Amino acid sequence: MSERRQCGVCARSYSHYMSFSRNTIVPAATTRHIRRVDSPIGRIELTGDGSAVTSLTIEKAGHLPLEIEPEHSDRVLDSAAKQLTQYFAGKRTRFDVPVRLAGTEFQRAVWQHLNSLQFGEVISYGELGRVTGRATAGRAVGGAVGANPIPIIVPCHRVLASNNRITGYSGGNGVPTKAWLLAHEGIEARA
């Protein structure tokens, strides 16, 4: 079972949309909105379509994918930026912004379960496979976790190996970024 795939950043080309219970799905707008936020783990770049957050990228090696584009925010991205700032300050444990996640039915099931995890709660890849109906599909579970386009808000950092080890993370600076997020939530894990 592969447990090396972790939260992806900016997975963009999927054919289905997902909405959590607190979110609504609306037709995609043609304008892409961008908002950047400073954080203890590096700059964060949010994108949206005017009605939902569509991606979150953590700075890697000092760069963001859309850094040459000017910021053009909207009320949803402003709210997400405020909530992220509160999260990093230790004043928020749950996000309440609309998100638009595009992916396969299985990916959406994995992301839906990730979104149900509470602050400080973790799940193993194996357990995540069991609760989403794919108990023996470790690679598929890891791939779905790794394809999450909105890490932190959809908390893929809360997935660990069955022995509570951090096996990888593709957001930001990799394992150190995930370790920081877990420690911030009071989760003990081993790298």
Secondary structure, DSSP 8 states (H G I E B T S, - for coil): --------S-----S-EE--TT-------SS-EEEEE--TTS-EEEEE-SSSEEEEEE-BTTB-TTTTS--B--HHHHHHHHHHHHHHTT--SS----B-EE--HHHHHHHHHHHH--TT--EEHHHHHHHTT-TT-HHHHHHHHHT-SSTTTS-GGGEE-TTSB-----STTSHHHHHHHHHHTT---B-
